[in-house]
Structure formats: structure tokens, C-alpha cells
Amino acid sequence: MKKLWVLSSVLLLAACGGGDKLSKSTVQKAVNASVKFHSVCVPFQLTVDTRKAGDNPTLGSPEVKLVKRQDNGKRANLTAIDQMEVLTDAGLYRRDKEQREGEGDNAVRYMVYSLTKKGEDTFQALPNQEALMCIGNEKVEKINFFTAPTPSNGVTITQVSYEAKINAERWAKKLLKDSPYYNGLNQTQTKHATLVKTNDGWRDIMDLRNQ
């Protein structure tokens, strides 16, 4: 399961070679080669200003419908529609034919968008919660330190501290520009990992426990 940036990532450290010998460059290269498989995901809601009873335009849903006009005839949901256009341009949703519900003065017109296969891979469903939107991956900026390999409970471990940033997709930067998450895209965060030496190189202990 893909993880939130604010949660501890499960990092897979590839075989480093050289026995117990480790260097910052070797550790950084190995971690960067692994974190690309673990996405950074955040909750995100469309900025919906007009909706009808029963409407629930939620990202990650197979279909998103947005009211096109307010009761006074003015355009509705301009920001939400712009947000959906970003996702459409990124190939996460497909814009479908507009729908009309009701008749006469009570008729409501909707902008309609359908989730694509790429979108299914981008939005991660959670039980009883709105889906998370996966916006990119971690990228290691530098290794702060790692301890000398030490025997512990029958295995050899090393503790690693590193600085990481979010390597966000271009569409995500555009979509999040007015959200609280945007500043976080340019900030580093200190991360830690406990690595265990195996016959397949050094691996994150959390990864081994989840197998």
C-alpha cells in the first residue's frame, strides 16, 4: 500500500556490495533506487462551491459530476472545474459529455469526468475515508549519518538518518499551488530507517516485517 509523506516510508535498500562496508554515497544511491517504488500521497478535496442534494464530487470516485450553473444562471464551481482540467490534462480523468437532469426551470447541467486507468493507480482508496492522491515519490537529498553495522538479536543492523524531499509530478505542483501542501513540496524532512543485512543486501526492517 502506498504511504503518506507524513508517515514512515517502507524503504527497500538494494544490495550494496562490499560486505559490511558502507559509505554515504552507496547508501544514498541505494535508497534513491528504492524510494521510487513508494509513493507520497495526500488527501485532497475539490473546491466545490455549488452542489445539489445528493451530490458528492469526490476525487478517486469513478465519476465526478460538477454543477455547471448556479440557480441565477452564473457559472458555478469555476475553481473545481479548473482543478479537474488539471487532472484531465494529466490523464487521470477523462472529460465526458455533459449531463442534464430534470426539466424546465428545475433542470441542472453537470460537467462529467470519468476516472482513467492511470487515475485508478493515482488515487488510493481507504476504508471509510476519502481516497488519497499520490503526487510523487521521495527523493533523498543527503545522508545525515549511518551507524557502523552492529550485531543485534542474531542479525546485523545499521541505523540511517537522511534528508528527503518530495519529487512531485508536474500536475501535482499545479494542482496544489493554493493548498497547504504546496510549501511542503519544497521542504526537506528528516527520515530514519533501520537496515538489516541479508543475503540480498541491506533491507529496511519494516519491509521485512511486512513480508
C-alpha positions as CSV (number, residue, x, y, z in Angstrom):
1,M,0.0,0.0,0.0
2,K,1.3,3.4,-0.9
3,K,2.1,5.7,2.0
4,L,1.5,9.2,3.2
5,W,4.5,11.6,3.3
6,V,3.8,12.2,6.9
7,L,4.1,8.5,7.7
8,S,7.2,6.4,7.9
9,S,8.0,5.1,4.4
10,V,8.9,1.4,3.9
11,L,12.3,1.6,2.1
12,L,13.9,-1.2,0.3
13,L,17.7,-0.9,0.3
14,A,19.2,-2.8,-2.6
15,A,22.4,-4.9,-2.2
16,C,25.3,-2.6,-1.5
17,G,28.1,-5.0,-2.0
18,G,31.4,-4.8,-0.2
19,G,30.5,-6.8,2.8
20,D,29.9,-4.7,5.9
21,K,31.4,-1.6,4.3
22,L,29.0,1.2,3.7
23,S,29.5,4.8,2.5
24,K,27.2,7.8,2.3
25,S,27.3,7.7,-1.5
26,T,26.5,4.0,-1.6
27,V,23.6,4.3,0.9
28,Q,22.1,7.4,-0.8
29,K,22.3,5.7,-4.2
30,A,20.6,2.6,-2.9
31,V,17.9,4.4,-1.0
32,N,17.1,6.6,-4.0
33,A,16.8,3.5,-6.2
34,S,14.2,2.1,-3.8
35,V,12.0,5.0,-2.7
36,K,10.8,5.5,-6.3
37,F,8.5,2.5,-5.6
38,H,6.9,4.1,-2.6
39,S,4.5,7.0,-3.5
40,V,3.9,10.1,-1.4
41,C,0.1,10.5,-1.0
42,V,-2.1,13.3,0.4
43,P,-5.8,13.9,1.0
44,F,-7.2,16.5,-1.4
45,Q,-10.7,17.8,-1.9
46,L,-12.1,19.7,-4.9
47,T,-13.1,23.3,-4.2
48,V,-16.8,22.9,-4.8
49,D,-19.0,26.0,-4.2
50,T,-22.3,24.8,-5.7
51,R,-23.8,21.3,-5.4
52,K,-27.3,19.8,-5.3
53,A,-28.8,17.5,-2.7
54,G,-27.2,14.1,-3.0
55,D,-24.1,15.4,-4.9
56,N,-20.8,14.2,-3.6
57,P,-18.0,15.1,-6.1
58,T,-15.0,13.3,-4.6
59,L,-11.7,12.7,-6.2
60,G,-10.9,9.0,-6.6
61,S,-14.5,8.2,-7.4
62,P,-15.2,6.5,-10.8
63,E,-17.3,9.5,-11.8
64,V,-17.1,13.2,-10.7
65,K,-20.1,15.5,-11.6
66,L,-19.9,19.2,-11.0
67,V,-22.9,21.6,-11.3
68,K,-22.2,23.9,-14.2
69,R,-24.6,26.8,-13.5
70,Q,-25.9,28.4,-10.3
71,D,-29.7,29.0,-10.0
72,N,-29.1,32.6,-11.1
73,G,-27.6,31.4,-14.3
74,K,-24.0,32.3,-13.4
75,R,-21.2,29.8,-13.9
76,A,-20.6,27.5,-10.9
77,N,-17.7,25.7,-9.5
78,L,-15.1,27.6,-11.5
79,T,-12.2,26.5,-9.3
80,A,-13.3,22.9,-9.1
81,I,-13.6,22.7,-12.9
82,D,-10.1,24.2,-13.3
83,Q,-8.8,21.6,-10.8
84,M,-10.5,18.8,-12.9
85,E,-9.0,20.2,-16.0
86,V,-5.5,19.8,-14.5
87,L,-6.3,16.2,-13.7
88,T,-7.8,15.7,-17.2
89,D,-4.6,17.1,-18.8
90,A,-2.6,14.7,-16.7
91,G,-4.6,11.8,-17.9
92,L,-6.1,10.9,-14.5
93,Y,-9.7,11.7,-15.5
94,R,-11.5,11.9,-18.9
95,R,-14.0,14.6,-19.6
96,D,-17.3,13.1,-20.8
97,K,-20.4,14.5,-22.3
98,E,-22.3,17.0,-20.1
99,Q,-25.4,15.6,-18.4
100,R,-28.8,17.3,-17.9
101,E,-31.0,16.3,-15.0
102,G,-34.6,17.5,-14.6
103,E,-36.8,19.6,-16.8
104,G,-37.6,23.2,-17.3
105,D,-36.6,25.7,-14.7
106,N,-35.5,22.8,-12.4
107,A,-33.1,21.3,-14.9
108,V,-29.5,21.0,-13.7
109,R,-26.5,20.7,-16.1
110,Y,-23.4,18.8,-14.9
111,M,-19.8,18.7,-16.1
112,V,-18.9,15.0,-16.0
113,Y,-15.5,13.3,-15.6
114,S,-14.6,9.6,-15.6
115,L,-11.6,8.1,-13.8
116,T,-9.0,6.6,-16.1
117,K,-6.7,3.5,-15.5
118,K,-3.9,6.0,-14.7
119,G,-6.2,7.7,-12.3
120,E,-7.0,4.4,-10.6
121,D,-3.3,3.9,-9.9
122,T,-3.0,7.5,-8.6
123,F,-5.9,7.6,-6.1
124,Q,-5.7,5.1,-3.3
125,A,-8.9,4.1,-1.6
126,L,-9.1,3.9,2.2
127,P,-11.8,2.2,4.3
128,N,-14.5,4.8,5.4
129,Q,-12.3,7.7,4.2
130,E,-11.8,9.7,1.1
131,A,-9.1,8.5,-1.3
132,L,-5.6,9.7,-1.1
133,M,-4.0,11.3,-4.1
134,C,-0.5,10.1,-4.8
135,I,1.6,13.1,-6.1
136,G,5.1,11.7,-6.5
137,N,7.9,10.0,-4.6
138,E,10.5,10.7,-2.0
139,K,14.0,11.7,-3.2
140,V,17.0,11.5,-0.8
141,E,18.8,14.8,-0.6
142,K,21.6,13.7,1.7
143,I,22.5,11.1,4.2
144,N,23.0,12.6,7.7
145,F,24.6,9.6,9.2
146,F,24.5,5.9,9.4
147,T,25.9,3.7,12.3
148,A,28.5,1.1,11.9
149,P,27.0,-2.3,11.2
150,T,26.3,-3.9,14.6
151,P,25.1,-7.4,15.7
152,S,21.6,-7.3,17.3
153,N,19.4,-10.3,18.2
154,G,21.1,-12.5,15.7
155,V,21.2,-10.1,12.8
156,T,23.4,-7.2,11.7
157,I,21.8,-3.7,11.6
158,T,22.6,-0.1,10.9
159,Q,20.7,3.0,11.7
160,V,20.3,5.6,8.9
161,S,19.2,9.2,9.1
162,Y,18.6,11.1,5.9
163,E,17.0,14.2,4.5
164,A,14.3,13.7,1.9
165,K,12.1,15.9,-0.4
166,I,9.1,15.2,-2.4
167,N,9.8,14.6,-6.1
168,A,6.3,15.8,-7.1
169,E,4.6,15.3,-10.5
170,R,4.3,18.5,-12.6
171,W,0.5,18.3,-12.5
172,A,0.5,17.9,-8.7
173,K,2.5,21.1,-8.3
174,K,0.0,22.9,-10.4
175,L,-3.0,21.4,-8.6
176,L,-1.6,22.0,-5.1
177,K,-0.3,25.6,-5.7
178,D,-3.1,27.1,-3.5
179,S,-3.1,24.3,-0.9
180,P,-1.3,23.9,2.5
181,Y,0.7,21.1,0.9
182,Y,2.5,23.3,-1.6
183,N,5.1,24.6,0.7
184,G,5.9,21.1,1.8
185,L,6.9,20.2,-1.7
186,N,10.0,22.4,-1.4
187,Q,11.0,21.4,2.2
188,T,13.2,18.6,3.3
189,Q,12.2,16.3,6.1
190,T,14.4,14.1,8.3
191,K,13.7,10.4,7.9
192,H,15.1,7.4,9.6
193,A,15.5,3.8,8.7
194,T,16.8,0.6,10.4
195,L,18.5,-1.5,7.9
196,V,19.2,-5.2,8.3
197,K,21.9,-7.1,6.5
198,T,20.5,-10.1,4.5
199,N,21.9,-12.4,1.8
200,D,20.3,-9.9,-0.6
201,G,22.0,-6.8,0.8
202,W,20.7,-4.3,3.3
203,R,17.0,-4.1,3.7
204,D,14.6,-2.0,5.8
205,I,13.5,-3.8,8.9
206,M,9.9,-2.7,8.4
207,D,9.9,-4.1,4.9
208,L,11.0,-7.5,6.2
209,R,8.3,-7.5,8.9
210,N,5.6,-6.7,6.3
211,Q,6.5,-9.7,4.1
